[in-house]
Amino acid sequence: MAHVITQACCNDASCVAVCPVNCIHPTPDEPGYARAEMLHIDPETCIDCGACVDPCPVDAIVPDYDLTDANIRFSEINAAYYADPARRCYPPEPSAVPKPQIEVAEPGPLRVAIVGSGPAACYAAEELLTRRGLDVEVHLFERLPTPWGLVRFGVAPDHQTTKAVTKLFARTAARAGLRFHLNVEVGTHLSHEELLAHHHAVVYAVGAPRSRSLGVPGEELPGSCSATDFVAWYNGHPDFAGATFDFSGERAVIIGNGNVALDVARVLAADVDELARTDIADHALEALAQSKIREVVVLGRRGPAQAAYTVAELLGLSSFEVAVQDDVCDDAALKVAIARELAARPPSGRARRIVLRYLASPVEILGGSRVSGLRIVRNDLVDGRAVSSGVTEELPCGLVLRSIGYRGVPVAGVPFDAERGVLPNTGGRVVDPETGTPLPGVYAAGWAKRGPSGVIGTNKKCAADTIAALLTDYAGRRLRPPAAGADELAALISRRQPMALDYTAWKAIDAHERATGRERGRPRVKVVEVQEMLDIAKRG
């Protein structure tokens, strides 16, 4: 008997610390952790104690005897990870590295501003607030009235177990020493310089909210959109509540082979009755109910073995009608095997199907007043690289969604690496791009630090590394003491943004959404208009 990590794994690694026999890998201190699709339990070492179950923030760990048809494959996936001889020599006990004690001569508290409220921001706050012997005060700034960033606005609505990680963030929010400033935008209501004047340090965990461009003709045609905007729209982001997407055509094409591409494909291909049991935004549910789309093509420039989506996300298509380009499925890789299995299943009778199309790149989006098709070029795979064959074809479609990656945006007053789309940094310390010299008291975490890579839990170690650098600088007296205190900060925020909200206000909004959801048999019904959020907060 053994426990098994399943599809919902977020790589948070909370399970690693409590395992008495060190059977969960890769750990945050091991090579490959940052690139790991998920963590794995060694069935030969696991003693079935269940210590890992409760700490898992997304309920991804189950005993093997409780596996269902939907997740039975993960028993094999966990075991296969350890088939590599190099992974058979893990020590029987974890090599726990205690957090170093920070000794400072200054009277406290250490005052830190964190800009952003997504996973990286919350993990950074937790790292600060749980340091023994450290007197710390954390101020968290979020431009929207709702926290949790990409978990609320980026995770697909049919991934409710993944969204359960917010329970962990809510625990952080309840800790003494943390103050939320919601509906407060740095760069509008407060400047970077003003934040530094009121804090020893500022940590930017602002993510990577923009989509990369294809750079092909016709990209600006109506009907050609970014998957980033589409995801924000169906997840109820206030900035995109008024967006419109045309579902009148019978085919949609998603350009990209990552997890977001598969998320979008599932939403477009799902039955509306299935979506109605999730927290998808009402406006999206209403629009998708009228959709005429019957085929969703997911277009990848390389083969299935090189696809960026995870095995878990590919398995998430098992309940859909899936067709796969079979002339590229001759590789022994696990993703190829799963793709073949998906294609070999008998027809499900669903109204829509998802087509996984490989070895093709877009060269032009076609249309006059709007999108009518996509010209693609077939590729050859040479040493793992996609090389154009020069053979093109046209694929009729009415909607093109590019899902080719995210990029960060500049923060006023802070250096920005426009080429990489991140804040230039060394180990989380933001640096002057010309000299490479760290800027005192300025740090980055999450996608703003390393670019859009990893999954939710990857941000935990990323944030911990940044906070370790911050605390080292604090102990070394390299951080300037604040020129003004928390009371002056509160007064400044009150003057600049009278509609600022605290965490109690968010709890009122949260309770309203959950209560409305219970009435409709849904997890929650999201409020998408900022003014309505403010009204609910005021009443509650």
N, C-alpha and C positions, 0 to 999 in steps of 0.2 A: 504494500500500500504506500501511496505517496500523495502529496499535494501537487497541484498543477497550476501554473500561471496561464491565464487564458487571454482572450482577445482584448479585454479592457485595460491591460497593463499600461501604466503611465510612466514607468521607469523612475518613479519617485524614490525607490530604494528604501522606503521605511521598513520593508520586510527584511532587508539584509541585516540590519542592526540587531534584530531580535532572534535570528536563526541560531540555535545553539550548536549546529554542526556545520555551518558555513556551506550550505548546499545551494545557495542562490547566487547566480552569477550572470553577467559580469557585475562586480560591485563598483561603486564610484571611483575606487582607487585602482581599478584594473584597466589595462589597455582595452580599448574597444567600447568602453561604457558610453562615451559620448555619441558613438555611431550606432549603438545597439537599437534594434527595432523594439525589443522587449527584454525583460529578464527571464531567466529559466531556472527551474528547480531540477536538480539532479535526482532522478528516481532511485538511483542506487544508494545515495547517501541520505536522502530524506528519511527521518524517523517518524514522520506522520504525527508530529506533536501538535501541529496547528497554531504554533506561536505566531506565524506570519499572517494569519487570516485577519485578525482584528486591526493591526496597524495599516493594512492595505487601504488607501483612501478611496479606491474605486471598486472594491469588492471583486478583484480579479482572480483571487486565489481560492480554489475549491479542492476538496478531496477527489481523488480519481474516481471513486465510486459514485460521486454526484455529478459527473460529467454528463451532458446531454448530447443529443445528436448534433446540435449546433456547435458544440465546442469540444467534441471528443478528439478531434484532430490535434488539439494542443497537447495531449498526452504524448503523442509521437513527436511533436515539434520540440517539446522540452527535452525529451530523451535524445533526440537527434543532435541537439546542441553539444552534448557531451560525447558524441561519437568521435570527435576530433581528439586524438591522443594527448594533444597539448592541454586539453581541458580536463584530464583525468588526474591532475596532480595538485589540485587545490588543497590547501591545508585543512585539517578537520575542524579547526577553530578560526574564527575571524581574527584578523590582525587589527584590532581596534586601535585607532589613533586618537587619544584624548585631545580635545580642543585645548590649545595653550591658554593659560591664564593671562589676562591682560593687566599689567600693572601700570597705573598712571599716577602721576603726582598731582594733577589738577583735581580740584573738587568737581563732582559731577553736576548735572548729568552730561553725558555725551549726547548731543542733539543732532539727529540725522533726518534729512528730508529724503523721501523716496518718491520719485515722480513716476506714476503708473500704478495700476492695482491688479495686474494680471499675475500669472504664476511666479515670474521672476521677482516681481515686487514683493509678493507675499512671502516667498521663501527667504528673501533678503531680510524682511522684517522679523520673521521667525528666528533667523540666525542671530540677529542682534538681541532680540528680547529674551532669548533663552540662554544667553551667556552668563554663567554663574559669576557673581561678584562684580558685574558690570552695571553701573548706574546709567541707564540709557533712556532717551525719550525720542520716539520715532513719529514723524509727521508724514502721512501718506497723502499724496495729491493725485486726484483723478479728475479729468475734465468733464466726465459724464456724471450723472447722478447715481449711476450704478457701478459697483466694483466688479472685479474678477476678469476684466479684459477679454483675452482670447477664449477663455473657458465659456463665457457667456455668449460671445459674438462670433466665435470661430469653430467651436466643436459642433459637429452635425447634430441635428435634433434627434436622430435615431440612436445616438450614443449617450443615453442618459447615465449609464454607469460611469462613463468618463467624466461627466459633469459633476459626479459625486465628490470629486476632489475639492470642491468648494467647501465641504464640511471641514476639511483640514484648514482652509484659509479662514473660515469663520472662527475656528478655535484661536488662530493667531490674532484675529481682530478683537477678541475678547480679552486679550492680555493687557495687564496694566502697563502703561507707558506708550501705548499706540493711539494716535489720534488720526481720524480720517477727515480729509477736506475734500468732499465730493462736489462736483459741479464747479471746480476751480481749475482754470487752465493756466499752466505755466507758459509764459510767453504772451498772455493776454491780461490776466488778472495780477500775476506776479512775474517779475523778471528773474532770470537766472541769478543776476547779481543780488537781488533782494533775498532770494533763497539762501545764498551763501552768507549774507549778512546776518541771518537769523539761525544758522546752523553751522556745526563744525564741518559737515560734509553733505553733499547732495549725490544721491544715487539715481541715475536715469535708467529706468526699466520701461521704456516707452514702446518696445516692440518694433515691428516692421510692418506698418499698416498699408503700404502701397504695393501695387502689383508691378511686376516687370513687363516691359513692352516686347512684343514679337519683332517689331521693326520690319514688317512686310507691308506691301501696298494694300489698301483697303481696310486697314486695321481700325480706322476711325469711322467706318460705316455704321449706321444704326443697325443693331443686331449683333455687333461685335463688341463684346464686353469682357471685363476681367472677372474671373471666378472670385477674386477677393471681394468685389462689390456685390456679386450675387450671393455669396455666403453671408455677408453682412446684412443684406436685404432679407433673406429668409430667416436669419437669426434675430431680426428685430432691432438692429442698430439704429438709433435715432437719425444719424446722418443719411441713412439710406432707405428710410421708411417710405419716402415718396418716389423711389426709383421704379422704373417699369421695364419689363422684359417681355419680349414677343415670343409666345409659345404657339403661334398659329401654324407654324410649319410642322412637317411630320418628322424631321430629323434635326437633332442638335449635335454639334461636335464640340468636344472638350479637348483642348490642346494641352497635353501634359500627362505625365504618368506617375504623379505623386498621390499621397493620401487625400489631398484636397480634391483632386480630379475625381477620385472614386466617391468621395462624399457627395460631390455635385451630381455625379451620375446616379447615385442612389436616390437623391431627392427628386431629380427629374423623372426617374423611372418608377418611383414608388406609387402605390395606390393611395389616393387621397385619404381613404379610411385609415390607412396605416399612419400617415403623417398627422392625422387629426388626434392621434393618441400621444403625440409628442409636444414639445414646447415651441414648435415652429411658429413664427409670427402669423397672426390672423390674416394680414394682408397677403402674405405669401400663400397661405392655404387657399384663400379665395381665388387667387390668380391661377395657381396650379390645378385647381379643380376644373378650370376651363381649358387646360392644355390639350393641344392636338398632337403633341409629340408622341411618336410611336417607336422611335429608335434613337438611342443615345450612343454616339461613337466616342470612345476614349482613344485619342491618337497619341502614340508614343514614337519618338524618333529612333529608339533602339528596340531591342527585343525584350521579351518578358523576363528573362533572367537579369537584365540590367535595369528593370523598372524601379523607380524610386519608392513606390508604395510598399508598405510592409506586407508580410505574409498574412498578418491578422486582418488587414483591410481587404486584401484579396478574398480571403475566406468570408468576409462580410457580404460578398455578392452571392453567396450560396442559395439565398431565397429568391433570387431574381432569374429571369430568363437571360442567359448569357451566351453570346456567340464569340468565338475566338478565332483570329486569323491562324489557321492551322499550319501554314507552311513555314512558320518560324518556331514551332513547338517541338524541336528535336534536341533540346538541351536537357541535361539531367538535373538541373537546378530545381529546388523545391517549388519556386514560383511557377516554373514551367509545368511541373507535374500538376499543380493545383489548377492552373489555367486549362490544361487538357481535361481534367476531371469536370470542371465547370461546363466545358463545351460538350462533353460526352453525355451529360444528363438528358433524359427525355424531356420534351417540351413541357413547361409548367402551366401553359394556358394563360399566362399573364398578358395584359394588353400591350405592354411595352417591353422592349428588350435592350440590353446593354451589349454593345459590340466592342471588344478589345482589339484595337487595330495597332499593329506594331510596324517598325521600320518605315516610317513615313514622317515627313516634315512639311509644315505649311510654307508655301512660297507666295501666295496671294489670296486675299479674301475678296471674293467676287460679288458684284452687285452694282446696281445703279443708284437708286434712292435708298436702298437698304441691302442687307446681306441676302444673297441668293445661292451662294455656294463657296467652296473652298478648293483652291488648286493646291495639290500636294505633290511632293516628289518622293519617289520610293528610294529607300536607302539600302545600302549593303552594310553588314556588320564586319568591320575589319579591326581585329585586336581589341574588341570591345567598344570601338568607336563607330558612330554612324557616318557613313560616307555616301554622298549623293550618287545615285546611279544615273541621274539625268532623265529618268523616265517619269513623266508627270501624268496625273489624272485629275479629273474634276469630280468633287463630291458635292452634290446638291444638298443644301441645308438652309434653314432659316435663322439659326442661332449659333454663334461661335463664342465660346467662353475660353479665354486663355488662362491656364493654370500652370504657369512656368516659374513660379517663385515670388517671394515677397521681397521688399526692400524698405529700409528705414527712411525717415524724413529728418531734415535738420531741426535742431532745437535752437531757438534764438539765443545767441551769446555763447554757444558751445561749439567746438570744432566738429566738423562732419567730413567723413570720407565719402565723397559722392560716388566714387567708382565702386566701392564695396557696399555702400548704403548702410554704414554703421558709424558709431562714434569711435574715432580712432583711439585705441587704448592698448595698454600693455598689462595683461593680467587683471583687467578691470579698472585700472587707473587710466582715466582719459588723459591723452597727451596732446601737446602742441604738435600738429602734423609736420611742421617744418623742422623742429629741433628734436622731437621725440621726448621732450621733457614732460613729466607728469604735471598736470595742473593741480595745485593744492586743493584738496577737498572735493574733487569732481571724479565721479566713478560711473561705470556702466555695468548693467547686468542683463542677461537674457538675450533676445535677438538684437537689441540695440548694441550689444557688446560683441557677439560672435556671428551675427547674421542668422537668417531663418533656417536653423537646423535643429534636429532633435525633436523630442516630444515633450509633453508637459513636465514630466519629472526630471528631464535633463536640466531644466532650469534650477533645480535644487542645488546640485553641485556647482553650477555656474555662479549662482548667487552666493553660495558659501565661500567660493574662492575670492569673489569680489569683496565680501565683508571681511575676510581674513586680511586682505590688503589694506582695507580701510582701518581695521583695528591695529594693524602693525604701524600704520602712519600715525594713528592717535597715540599709541604708546611711545612712539618716537618723537612726539611733539611736533609733527609736521603739519598738523591741522590748526588753522587759525580759530581761536575761540570766537563764538558769535558776538557780534556787536550789539545785538538786541535779543530779548528773551521771548518766551512763549506768549506772554501777555501782549507784547507789542506786535507779534505775528498775528495773533487773533484779531487785534484791532485793525491791522492793515487789511486782512482778508475781509473783515466786516465792511470796511469802506469800499474796497474794490469790487467785492462780489457779495452783496447782501443776500443772495439766494444760495450761498454755500450750504451744503448739507453735511451732517456728521453720520456716524455709523448707525445711530439710532434711527435716523431718517431713512436710511437704506433698509433697515429691518422692517419698517412700516411698508415700504414699497414691496419688499420681498413677501411679506405676509399677505398683502393684497393680491399679488400675482398667484401665490399658492392657493389662496382661498377661492379665487375665480377659477383656477384650474380644477380644484376638487369638484366644483359645481358641474364641470364639463367632462370629468373623467380624464383630465390631463395633468402632467406634472406641475405646470404653471401656465398662465396666459400672460405673456409679456406685455408690459406697457411700453410703447415705442415713442410716444411724444414726451418731450422733456417737460413741458408745462403740466401735463397730467401727472408726471412723476412728482413734480414740486407740489402740486395740489394734494396728492395722496400723502406725501411726507408731512405737509402742514397739518392735515387732519389727524394723522396717526401719531 
